[in-house]
Amino acid sequence: MKKILLIVCVAAACLAQAATAFPNLGNARIVVLANNLQNYYINYDESDRPSYDDEQGLALKTQRIADMMIASNADIFAFCELEAKPVTLDYLVTALNTQLGQEVYAAVSDGINVQTDSYDNAIKSGFVYKVATVAPYGSDYATTNVTYYKNVMRIQAWTELATGERFTLSMNHFKAKSDAASQAKRVDNANWLLSGLNTSYKVQDTDILIMGDLNAEMDEDCIAVIEDGGYTEQLLRFDANAYSYIYQGSHELIDHAFANSTMADQITGAAVWHTNTSVSYSNRYSDHDAVVVGLRLGEDQGESLDQTPFPSGEGRGEAYKEIRHGQIIIIRGGVEYTITGQRLY
């Protein structure tokens, strides 16, 4: 493994001076961050993909990524465009923990190694997590058996240690817009994704969050496949103008966070954190912004039920609540309310 060379920045100050403020994710207990790291290679001398070709270039990129991770204080990181070798995330985590001064984070072992695979898949997706708050549950699975995409479309379930609650995270990197046939290939990506998420042994919990660089805006066919599968874009739920990438001056949302209905109920906020598009090219660690999602697992984050005075003359009490959900019991301020689907008395 290459020696870790750190270019010192104090308490993530390098990132803090350049990137926008970390988004407000409400009262989240768990924060998930997904990001395309734009060809993060440890063995840069074995490939022409990375933009750096020496130890200092690797150290600078590693430092900027570590700064971002520390500034976010996220519990789970899902990355894509990583060199498809076991050492990649181990190297990053070692640098991260060295900067923090203690063993705060760990990488999920996936066994992926392009040198021993029977096919040439140079990049992968992978996961890093905060050991004090969450733990992987079950194995890290490939979404599809299609050889090239096995490394870049991954599924990992997670347990929140404080509560024992679980959810399933799917991290993806769809086909880039490189040729005329790429849109059809992204539709294939979406179909393989849904097929993988419908395979019970891979999905250890039915609350599912889909994240990643899908290389597609909302009007593309592959996005329609995901939406038709029962998933909704959470970034646009919280910000109708969200974007994660700038191409020839056009602001595009091509990095996404989709959730099924039970997962969406546990999301406190979702946003694009402009870690790269807000800074000059010379100060970026990637060409994509980070996407962050806040979770309170086990708690419905549906619309609040504000009290509204009864019309005069009804005589049924001092207040009622208009509701929009099916029957459920909600406790507010020690008082138990029954939601019937009509009115709450």
HUDACOR-V47731 format. One record per backbone hydrogen bond with DSSP energy under -0.5 kcal/mol. NH is the residue of the N-H (numbers start at 0). CO is the residue of the C=O. E is the energy in kcal/mol with one decimal. If there is no record, write none. Layout:
{{NH & CO & E} {NH & CO & E}}
This chain:
{{4 & 2 & -0.7} {5 & 3 & -0.6} {7 & 5 & -0.7} {10 & 8 & -0.5} {11 & 8 & -0.6} {12 & 9 & -1.8} {15 & 11 & -2.4} {16 & 12 & -2.1} {17 & 13 & -0.6} {17 & 14 & -1.4} {18 & 14 & -3.1} {19 & 273 & -1.1} {24 & 22 & -0.6} {27 & 25 & -0.5} {28 & 294 & -2.9} {29 & 294 & -2.2} {31 & 292 & -2.8} {32 & 75 & -2.8} {33 & 290 & -2.9} {34 & 77 & -2.0} {36 & 34 & -0.6} {36 & 79 & -2.5} {39 & 80 & -2.5} {40 & 38 & -1.1} {43 & 41 & -1.3} {45 & 42 & -1.9} {46 & 43 & -1.2} {57 & 53 & -1.9} {58 & 54 & -2.7} {59 & 55 & -2.5} {60 & 56 & -2.1} {61 & 57 & -2.7} {62 & 58 & -2.5} {63 & 59 & -2.2} {64 & 60 & -2.3} {65 & 61 & -2.7} {66 & 62 & -2.7} {67 & 63 & -2.0} {68 & 64 & -2.4} {69 & 65 & -2.6} {70 & 66 & -2.6} {71 & 67 & -1.9} {72 & 68 & -1.6} {73 & 68 & -0.7} {74 & 30 & -2.2} {75 & 30 & -1.9} {76 & 127 & -3.3} {77 & 32 & -2.9} {78 & 76 & -0.5} {78 & 125 & -2.7} {79 & 34 & -1.7} {81 & 123 & -2.2} {82 & 39 & -2.3} {83 & 121 & -2.6} {84 & 82 & -2.6} {87 & 84 & -1.3} {89 & 85 & -0.8} {90 & 86 & -2.7} {91 & 87 & -1.8} {92 & 88 & -2.9} {93 & 89 & -2.4} {94 & 90 & -2.1} {95 & 91 & -2.5} {96 & 92 & -3.1} {97 & 93 & -2.2} {98 & 94 & -1.9} {99 & 95 & -2.0} {100 & 96 & -1.7} {101 & 96 & -1.1} {103 & 101 & -1.7} {105 & 128 & -2.2} {107 & 126 & -2.6} {113 & 83 & -3.3} {115 & 112 & -1.6} {116 & 112 & -1.6} {120 & 118 & -1.1} {121 & 119 & -0.5} {123 & 81 & -2.1} {124 & 150 & -2.6} {125 & 78 & -2.4} {127 & 76 & -2.2} {128 & 105 & -2.7} {129 & 74 & -2.7} {130 & 103 & -1.9} {130 & 128 & -0.6} {132 & 129 & -1.3} {133 & 129 & -2.0} {134 & 158 & -1.7} {136 & 156 & -2.8} {137 & 135 & -0.5} {140 & 138 & -0.7} {140 & 154 & -2.7} {142 & 152 & -2.9} {148 & 145 & -0.7} {149 & 145 & -0.9} {149 & 146 & -1.0} {150 & 147 & -0.6} {152 & 148 & -1.4} {153 & 151 & -0.5} {153 & 170 & -2.7} {154 & 140 & -2.6} {155 & 168 & -2.6} {156 & 136 & -0.7} {157 & 166 & -2.8} {158 & 134 & -2.5} {159 & 164 & -3.3} {160 & 132 & -2.3} {160 & 158 & -0.7} {161 & 132 & -0.5} {162 & 159 & -0.7} {163 & 159 & -3.0} {166 & 157 & -1.6} {167 & 206 & -3.2} {168 & 155 & -2.7} {169 & 208 & -3.1} {170 & 153 & -2.2} {170 & 168 & -0.6} {171 & 210 & -1.5} {173 & 212 & -2.0} {177 & 175 & -2.2} {181 & 178 & -1.5} {184 & 180 & -1.6} {185 & 181 & -2.0} {186 & 182 & -1.7} {187 & 183 & -1.9} {188 & 184 & -2.4} {189 & 185 & -2.4} {190 & 186 & -2.4} {191 & 187 & -2.9} {192 & 188 & -2.4} {193 & 189 & -2.4} {194 & 190 & -2.3} {195 & 191 & -2.6} {196 & 192 & -2.4} {197 & 193 & -1.2} {198 & 195 & -1.4} {199 & 197 & -0.8} {201 & 198 & -1.5} {202 & 198 & -1.3} {203 & 201 & -0.9} {207 & 205 & -0.8} {208 & 167 & -2.8} {209 & 257 & -3.5} {210 & 169 & -3.3} {210 & 208 & -0.5} {211 & 255 & -1.2} {212 & 171 & -1.3} {213 & 211 & -1.1} {213 & 253 & -1.8} {214 & 253 & -0.9} {215 & 253 & -0.6} {219 & 216 & -1.8} {223 & 219 & -1.5} {224 & 220 & -1.8} {225 & 221 & -1.6} {226 & 222 & -2.6} {227 & 223 & -2.8} {228 & 224 & -1.0} {229 & 226 & -2.0} {230 & 225 & -1.3} {231 & 258 & -2.4} {233 & 231 & -0.5} {233 & 256 & -3.4} {234 & 256 & -0.5} {236 & 232 & -0.7} {237 & 233 & -1.2} {238 & 234 & -1.6} {241 & 238 & -1.5} {243 & 251 & -3.0} {244 & 251 & -1.8} {246 & 249 & -2.4} {249 & 246 & -2.2} {251 & 244 & -3.5} {251 & 249 & -0.6} {253 & 251 & -0.8} {255 & 211 & -2.4} {257 & 209 & -3.0} {258 & 231 & -1.9} {259 & 207 & -1.6} {263 & 259 & -2.9} {264 & 260 & -1.5} {265 & 262 & -1.8} {266 & 263 & -1.5} {267 & 265 & -0.5} {267 & 293 & -2.1} {268 & 293 & -0.9} {270 & 291 & -2.5} {272 & 270 & -0.5} {272 & 289 & -3.1} {273 & 271 & -0.7} {274 & 272 & -2.5} {278 & 275 & -1.7} {282 & 279 & -1.6} {283 & 280 & -1.3} {287 & 35 & -0.5} {288 & 243 & -2.3} {289 & 272 & -1.4} {290 & 33 & -2.8} {291 & 270 & -3.0} {292 & 31 & -2.4} {293 & 268 & -3.2} {294 & 29 & -3.0} {295 & 265 & -2.7} {298 & 295 & -1.6} {300 & 264 & -5.0} {305 & 303 & -0.9} {307 & 319 & -2.3} {309 & 317 & -0.6} {313 & 310 & -1.6} {319 & 307 & -1.9} {320 & 343 & -1.4} {321 & 305 & -0.5} {322 & 341 & -0.9} {327 & 338 & -0.9} {329 & 327 & -0.5} {329 & 336 & -2.1} {331 & 329 & -0.5} {331 & 334 & -2.3} {334 & 331 & -1.7} {336 & 329 & -2.8} {338 & 327 & -2.7} {338 & 336 & -0.6} {339 & 337 & -0.6} {343 & 320 & -1.6} {344 & 342 & -0.5}}
